[in-house]
Amino acid sequence: MSRRNLYMGARRALAAVVREHDADDGADADYKVVLNLDAARALLAGYPPPSDPHGSAACFSARYVPFLRAVLDPAPWDTRYCGITVLPHPDGGVSLFATNNRVMLIAHDRTGSVTADGCRVVMSKAAMDACNPPAPFELWFEGEDIPVAPVPDYALPGDVVCAGVSMIVMPQGQPEQAEPDNGGALYAKGLETDHWRGGDRREAPFDWRGFMPKFGIKGTSQKPCAVTSVTQTVVAAAMAAADPEHETLVWDIRSTGEQITYIPRQRDDLLIIVATARNPVSDPQIPAWALRAMEKTKAPAQAQEATP
């Protein structure tokens, strides 16, 4: 339960007791109210301030969104897992993480940028749809579809920019008549700032480093998550999004009794982890670039600025 929900629940419980006391004419003036410790702490901490949409910014390639979408659509049942966590990568660019608590998808965008503490970008379905490249226009000729016109660069997704109070999906180029400093976007919306209703917003980054130790083998003998048809469907969707040409991208499978890891042979920026039950640092089954992403980064002398 979030701090905000805990606070509001404690306020409602306290208000109900006070109303009950006031409605009883014979109530003792020395009436006592019992609060549990969590409710008392929430009341003492005060009402949580709304999230500040100006506090972070991120820019990353839209080409990774269809891959990460496999665990984000439909939205995970737990709102902690909604969105793409964007963190600075020690070797430059950004690390992108998304999970539904069963499958974790990781990507390394070497051209991306994010403010020093990172952030979590929650995208609406419309925003994710804007990151899908359109198919070329085709006509039917003698039994087969033949592309007759290339897709212009102003229709191809370029970068996802989340800065200030806006989320924008920019194209790779602009029409000739567009002004140099005033181009069009494939998608642009203002961020929600109260609560998530399915629109775009920016949150504090998901603590995925805390997510990994729950699969560790130290101290307890944990069982791996079962691989179900739903899990396999998610993996297949992620692979298909990373390989739109179909069967041109081969994935190596590294499997133990506790985890399944998928690593593409021809690319070194994608990773799929299923039912992980080992500590990837002590039992290296993970590529070096991903292990580097798991390291805690030192605070930079000057925070990175995410710009369109």
N, C-alpha and C positions, 0 to 999 in steps of 0.2 A: 504494500500500500504506500502511495506517495505521501510525502510530508503534508501536502496541501489537503489530500483526502482525510488523513489522520486528524489534522487540525479541525477541519469542518465537522467531522464526525464527533470529536470531543465537544465542540461548541454546541452542536445539536443536542447531544446527550445532557450537557449541563443545563441548557435552556429548558429542556423537557422537565428536568427535576425541579428547577426553580418555578416553572409554571404550575407544576403539581403542588408544590408547597404553598404558593400564593392563592391557589384555588381552595385550599383547606383552611377554613376559618379557625379550626381548633389546633392548627399545626404548632409545634413547639418552636419558639423563637430561636432556640439553640440547635436548629436543624442542621445535620451534617450531611455532606455530599461525599460519596466515595468515588474516586477516580483511579483508574489503573495507571501504572507508571508511564506507559507510552502516551496516554492521553494527557497526563499532567505535563510531560516534557513538551508535547506539541503546543499546549496552551502557553507555556512559559516562553517558548521560542517565538511565538507571535505568528501572524499571518504571513505565509511565504510570499515574497514579491514575485510578480509575473516574470517569466523568462525575458531576458533582454535580447531582442533580435539583432541589436547592433554589436553585441559582444564578440562575435566570431564571423569569419568569412571563409569560403572555400571555392575553389575552381578546379574542376577535373573533367576529363574527357567523357563525353556522353556515350562513347563506344562501350564502356564498361557497365552501363546501367542495365541493358538487356540481360547480361550475364548475372548480375547481382539480383535482378528482379525475381529470379526463380524462387528465392526464399522470402520475398517481400510482397508478392501478389498471388493469392490473397494475403492480406496483412496478418502478421503473426498474432496469436491470441494475446500475448503479453506485449503491452505497448513499449516495454523496455527494449524489445527486439525490433521495433519498427525503425526503418531508416537505414542509411548508409553511414557508418562511422568513418570519418576522414581524419587521418593522423599524419603528421610529418614523418617521412621515411628517412632513416639515418643516411642513406645513400642518395638522397635527393628525391624530389617529387613527393607523392603522398601514397599512403597505404589505404586501401578501401576494404572495409569489412562489412559483411551482412550475414545474419544468421536467423534461423527460426527455432533455435535451441536443439535442433537435431542435425542440421547440415550447416556448415560454415563455408562461405565463399569469400575468398581473399584475392585482391588484385593489387598490382603495383603500377600506378600511373606516374611515369617518370617526368612528365611535364606538368603535373598538377601542383597546386599550392594551397596552403591553408594557414590560418593564424596559429600561433605557437602552441596553444593548448588543444588544438583540433576541435572538431564539432561533429554532430550527427545530423545529417540532412534527411529529413522525412519528406518524401516526394509523393504527390497525389498520382493517381492512375494517369491523369491527363499529362502530367509532367513526364512520367516514365514513357508514355506513348510517344511523346515528342522526340524521345531519344532513339526511336526505331527508324532506321533508314528506309526510305520509300523504295519500292521495287521499280525498275526501269519500265518505261512504257513499251508494251509489246503488241504485236499484231500476229494473227494466225495466218501462216503461209504454208500451204501444201502439207498439212498434217503436223506442224510444230509451231510453237510460239517463238517469234524472232524479235529481239529487242530492236526497236526502230529509233529510239531517242535516249541519249544518256540522261541521267538525273543531274540537274544543275547543282553546283556546289552550294547555292543558297537554299536548297531543299535538304541537304545532308546535315545531320546533327554534328555539331562541333564540340562545344564545351558547356557544362552545367556550371552556372555562376550563381552562388548564393551569398549575397553581400547586402549590407544595409537591411532593408525590410522587404527585399525582393528576391525571387528565384527566377532565373532566366535560363532558357536553353537556346544557345546561340548557334546559328548555322556555320558551316565551314567558310562560306563566302557570302557575298552580297550582290544583288542585281546591279547592273551597270549604272542605273539611274539613282542608286542610293547615295546619300551624302557620306563622305568619308568618316565622319564622327557621329553619324546618326543612322546606323543600320537597323534592319528589322530583326526580330527574334522568332524562333519557331514556337516558343512558349514563354509567357511572362505573367507572373502573378505576385501579389503582395503576400507576405507571410502571415499565417494565423499567429496570434499572440496569447490567446486565452487557453484553449484546449484543442486537442486534435480531433477534427471531425472528418478527416479524410483529405484535408487540404495540405498545402505545403507549409512546412515550418522548419525551424532549426533548433536543436536541443544540445545539451552537453553531450560529449561523446560517450557512447556505451562502453563500460569498463570491460572490454573483451578479454583483457589480461586476467581479470578475475573470473571470467567465464571458463578459461582453459584449465585452471587447477581443479575444477570440479570433476574433470576426467582423469586426474592424476592417479597414480597407483600407490603413492606413499600413504601409509597409515591405515588405509581401508582397502578391502578387496571389492571394488565396485564392478558391477556387471556392465557390459557395453549396452548402448541403446540398440534395440532390435532394428534391423533393416527391413522396412516395410515397402509396399508398393508406392505409398505416398513419398517416402524418402527417395526411392529410385526414380519416381517421376520428377522430383525436384532436381536430382542429379542430371537426368536426361535433358530437362529444360535448360539447365545451365550450360551443358555441353553443346546443345543445339544453338543457343544464343552466341556462344563463342565460336561456332563453326557454321556460319550461315550457308556455306557452299556444300555442306554435308559430306562427311567422311574424308575430308582433307586434313583434319586435325586428329592425330592419334594420341590417346591418353594412356600413360603408364599407370598401372595400379600397384600400389604398395600396401599390402594387407598383412595384418596380424590378427590375433584373436580379439583385439580390443579396438582396432581402428582400420579404416579404409581411406587411403589417400589417393587422389587422382591428380596427375601432373601431366600437362600437355608436352609432347616431345618438341614441337616446333616453336613453342613460346615459353618465355621465362617470366611471365607477369601474371599468371593465373594459377589458382590452387583450389581444390575442392576437398574438404575434410568431412568424413561421415563417421559418427559413433566413435569419436576419438576418446580413448581411455588411457593413453600414455602421455607422459610429459614430453613434449616434442624437443625440449632442450636436452634432457638427459638421455633420450632415446631418439636420436636424429632421424626422422623419416621425412623431414621437411626440407625444401630447397633453401640454400643459403640466403637468398634475398628475403624469404619469408621469415627465417630465423632472425635476420637483422631487423625486420620490422617489429619483432616481438621484444626487442631490447628497448629499455627505457631510454628515451632520448634526453640529452642534456639541454637545458634551457638555452636557446640561442641568445647571442648578445643583442640581436635586434630581431624582433618578431617578423615573421614572413607576412607579406601583404598579399591577399588574394585579389587579383584584378582580372577583369574580363579580358 
